[in-house]
Amino acid sequence: MDSDRAVAGTEITGVSGSNSVAKALRVLDALAQPDAPHRLGEIAERSGVPKASAHRILGTLVAEGYAVPDGEGRYGIGGSLQAMAARVLSEDTVGIGAVLRTLQQRLGQTVHLAVLNGDHATYTHKVDPDRAYRIATEVGMRLPLHATAAGKALLAHLPAEEASALLDTVALTARTARTVTGRAELDHELRGVRADGFAVDYEEHEQSICSLAAPVLDSGGYPVGAVSVSALTFLVTREQLPSFADAVRQAAADVARRL
């Protein structure tokens, strides 16, 4: 690894620096494409970088935390890249934060924006209510798709083949006694999410926490994110939670327009 890292560092900072930086950026872009993790050959083909050079660049990205090998010849997005994306999005140059703050003030609960990131979702924004307590989430936090409202909103609106392939690669691990762990049951729930336009999680990810989320769809109907509202279950009952749906769906549509 040390020798690979040295070679990669030489390539990126050497005499042909500008060309090498361009290659590294194309590899990074290929790494960040949907359906991660990706095989080396896929990354090389998408980036237009020779496989040997792509492998050296990936060695540096792994060493710096921007890529993660899965042990089977594929590479996923690393924590450093997730954190960078979250910092960029948190700058909020297109007014997403204003939409989320308006939603938070309307509902009085914690609001998040999450994006799909490989086989999980990642929070990019969080707006807390002005209360003494805080729900223990943070920007950059990873979320299981099957056990969270945001994750299910994303899954339900992916193309069917993509969603099926993604679910084939993840374990439907029980986070609480209420987590849906059966594929047939989850598929049935996702059909309902598509029909309703929102997903719910009532103590499926964490005890005493409930959430409702709606997808942020691009012009082609692809889910580029999910807006969610989260609350403590002693404040919001299971029967009350769906009353948030209209406001959350409207906020998701407003975010989509700004993106």
C-alpha distance (Angstrom), angle and dihedral (degrees) to the residues before:
residue distance angle dihedral
M1 . . .
D2 3.83 . .
S3 3.81 92.0 .
D4 3.80 91.4 45.3
R5 3.78 89.9 50.2
A6 3.79 91.8 49.5
V7 3.79 91.6 50.1
A8 3.79 91.4 47.6
G9 3.78 91.8 48.0
T10 3.80 90.4 50.8
E11 3.78 91.3 50.8
I12 3.78 94.0 50.1
T13 3.80 97.2 44.3
G14 3.79 101.8 30.4
V15 3.79 132.6 105.9
S16 3.80 92.8 -71.1
G17 3.79 89.1 51.3
S18 3.79 100.0 143.7
N19 3.81 92.9 51.2
S20 3.80 91.4 46.0
V21 3.78 93.0 48.3
A22 3.81 89.0 52.2
K23 3.80 89.4 52.2
A24 3.80 91.5 49.1
L25 3.81 91.3 50.3
R26 3.80 91.6 49.9
V27 3.82 90.2 50.1
L28 3.81 89.7 49.3
D29 3.79 90.7 50.0
A30 3.81 91.2 49.8
L31 3.80 90.1 48.6
A32 3.82 90.4 54.0
Q33 3.80 95.4 53.0
P34 3.84 117.8 115.4
D35 3.81 121.7 -85.9
A36 3.81 94.8 45.0
P37 2.96 137.6 -157.6
H38 3.81 95.9 73.6
R39 3.79 131.3 -168.3
L40 3.78 119.2 -115.5
G41 3.81 91.1 -112.4
E42 3.82 91.6 53.8
I43 3.79 91.9 49.5
A44 3.80 92.0 48.1
E45 3.81 92.3 48.6
R46 3.81 95.0 46.7
S47 3.80 93.3 46.2
G48 3.80 96.2 42.2
V49 3.81 88.9 -129.4
P50 3.84 120.8 133.9
K51 3.78 111.4 -101.5
A52 3.82 94.1 -116.5
S53 3.81 91.9 52.3
A54 3.81 91.7 44.3
H55 3.80 89.3 52.5
R56 3.81 91.9 51.9
I57 3.80 92.1 47.7
L58 3.81 90.9 48.6
G59 3.80 88.1 52.1
T60 3.79 89.1 60.2
L61 3.81 92.8 43.9
V62 3.82 90.1 52.2
A63 3.80 91.8 48.1
E64 3.81 91.1 51.1
G65 3.80 94.6 44.7
Y66 3.81 97.8 -109.8
A67 3.81 93.9 113.1
V68 3.80 133.8 31.4
P69 3.84 124.9 -154.6
D70 3.79 114.8 -139.1
G71 3.79 94.5 -150.6
E72 3.80 92.7 -111.6
G73 3.79 99.8 79.6
R74 3.80 96.9 -84.2
Y75 3.79 131.5 111.9
G76 3.79 129.5 -144.1
I77 3.79 134.9 -175.0
G78 3.80 114.9 -73.6
G79 3.77 129.8 -141.3
S80 3.81 94.4 -103.3
L81 3.80 91.1 58.7
Q82 3.81 91.5 46.0
A83 3.79 90.9 51.4
M84 3.81 91.5 48.3
A85 3.80 91.3 51.1
A86 3.79 90.8 49.1
R87 3.82 91.9 50.5
V88 3.80 91.9 49.4
L89 3.79 93.1 48.2
S90 3.79 91.7 45.9
E91 3.82 88.7 62.8
D92 3.80 84.3 73.4
T93 3.79 99.6 -159.9
V94 3.83 91.9 166.1
G95 3.80 99.6 52.4
I96 3.80 100.3 -102.9
G97 3.79 90.7 133.9
A98 3.81 91.1 57.6
V99 3.81 90.6 54.4
L100 3.80 91.5 49.8
R101 3.81 93.1 46.4
T102 3.80 90.4 51.0
L103 3.81 90.0 51.4
Q104 3.80 91.2 48.2
Q105 3.81 91.8 51.5
R106 3.80 91.3 47.1
L107 3.80 95.4 50.9
G108 3.81 100.8 26.5
Q109 3.82 93.2 -136.8
T110 3.80 137.6 103.5
V111 3.81 114.2 -73.4
H112 3.82 128.1 -159.0
L113 3.78 139.7 -179.0
A114 3.81 115.5 -150.1
V115 3.80 133.1 -176.2
L116 3.80 131.7 -156.7
N117 3.80 111.1 -101.0
G118 3.79 113.8 179.5
D119 3.80 108.7 -66.6
H120 3.80 95.4 -9.5
A121 3.80 141.4 39.5
T122 3.81 125.9 -109.9
Y123 3.80 128.6 -151.8
T124 3.82 112.4 -123.1
H125 3.83 98.3 172.1
K126 3.79 136.4 26.8
V127 3.82 129.9 -176.9
D128 3.82 116.6 -171.1
P129 3.80 126.2 -156.9
D130 3.79 118.5 -115.6
R131 3.79 94.7 -101.1
A132 3.78 137.4 121.1
Y133 3.80 92.3 -109.6
R134 3.80 130.2 60.4
I135 3.80 130.2 -159.4
A136 3.81 105.4 -119.1
T137 3.79 99.5 -114.9
E138 3.79 130.8 114.8
V139 3.78 141.8 -172.0
G140 3.80 109.0 -82.9
M141 3.82 93.5 30.3
R142 3.81 114.4 142.8
L143 3.81 119.4 -129.5
P144 3.80 129.7 -161.4
L145 3.79 108.9 -120.9
H146 3.81 97.8 -139.8
A147 3.82 97.3 48.9
T148 3.81 103.6 44.8
A149 3.79 134.0 67.1
A150 3.81 91.8 -129.1
G151 3.80 91.7 48.8
K152 3.79 93.0 49.3
A153 3.81 92.1 47.1
L154 3.82 88.6 55.1
L155 3.81 94.9 43.6
A156 3.79 94.2 48.1
H157 3.80 93.3 55.7
L158 3.79 98.8 44.6
P159 3.81 116.0 104.4
A160 3.81 106.5 -83.8
E161 3.80 95.6 -113.8
E162 3.80 92.4 48.3
A163 3.79 93.0 48.8
S164 3.81 91.8 47.3
A165 3.81 92.7 49.1
L166 3.80 90.5 48.3
L167 3.79 93.3 50.3
D168 3.80 89.7 49.3
T169 3.82 88.7 64.0
V170 3.81 100.6 48.0
A171 3.78 133.5 69.9
L172 3.79 114.3 -125.5
T173 3.78 91.5 -134.3
A174 3.80 120.1 -171.5
R175 3.81 109.7 -115.9
T176 3.80 93.4 175.3
A177 3.79 136.1 -3.7
R178 3.83 88.1 -87.5
T179 3.81 98.4 54.0
V180 3.81 114.9 120.5
T181 3.80 105.3 -123.2
G182 3.81 101.8 165.2
R183 3.79 118.4 91.7
A184 3.82 94.6 -144.2
E185 3.79 92.0 50.0
L186 3.81 91.4 47.5
D187 3.81 92.2 48.5
H188 3.80 89.2 51.8
E189 3.80 91.2 50.5
L190 3.81 92.2 48.3
R191 3.80 90.4 54.5
G192 3.78 87.7 56.3
V193 3.80 90.9 48.5
R194 3.80 90.6 54.3
A195 3.80 91.0 49.6
D196 3.82 95.1 46.2
G197 3.80 98.8 37.7
F198 3.80 93.3 -130.6
A199 3.81 140.8 70.3
V200 3.80 131.5 -146.8
D201 3.78 135.6 -153.5
Y202 3.79 116.8 -169.0
E203 3.82 107.4 -175.4
E204 3.82 90.9 -37.0
H205 3.81 95.0 123.0
E206 3.80 101.6 24.9
Q207 3.78 134.4 9.6
S208 3.82 113.7 -104.7
I209 3.83 93.6 14.2
C210 3.79 127.3 105.3
S211 3.81 130.5 -179.6
L212 3.78 141.9 -175.1
A213 3.81 121.8 -160.9
A214 3.80 139.7 -177.5
P215 3.81 126.4 -161.8
V216 3.78 124.6 -108.6
L217 3.81 103.0 -137.8
D218 3.79 128.1 -163.5
S219 3.80 122.5 -137.7
G220 3.80 90.1 -82.2
G221 3.81 93.9 51.4
Y222 3.83 94.8 -105.0
P223 3.84 115.1 143.6
V224 3.81 108.2 -115.8
G225 3.80 93.1 168.9
A226 3.79 146.6 -23.8
V227 3.80 131.9 -119.6
S228 3.79 113.7 -145.7
V229 3.78 138.8 -178.7
S230 3.81 118.6 -152.1
A231 3.79 129.7 -165.9
L232 3.78 142.6 168.4
T233 3.78 112.0 -94.5
F234 3.80 93.1 -129.5
L235 3.84 86.6 63.4
V236 3.82 99.7 40.1
T237 3.80 122.7 36.6
R238 3.79 124.7 -149.8
E239 3.82 88.7 -106.2
Q240 3.82 92.6 51.3
L241 3.80 96.6 47.8
P242 3.86 96.7 79.2
S243 3.81 89.1 57.9
F244 3.82 86.7 76.8
A245 3.82 92.1 60.8
D246 3.81 100.9 91.9
A247 3.80 93.8 49.7
V248 3.80 93.4 45.6
R249 3.81 93.5 47.7
Q250 3.80 90.0 50.1
A251 3.80 91.2 50.2
A252 3.81 90.9 48.9
A253 3.81 89.8 52.2
D254 3.83 90.1 49.1
V255 3.82 90.8 51.2
A256 3.80 90.0 49.0
R257 3.80 91.0 54.7
R258 3.80 91.0 51.5
L259 3.79 91.9 50.0
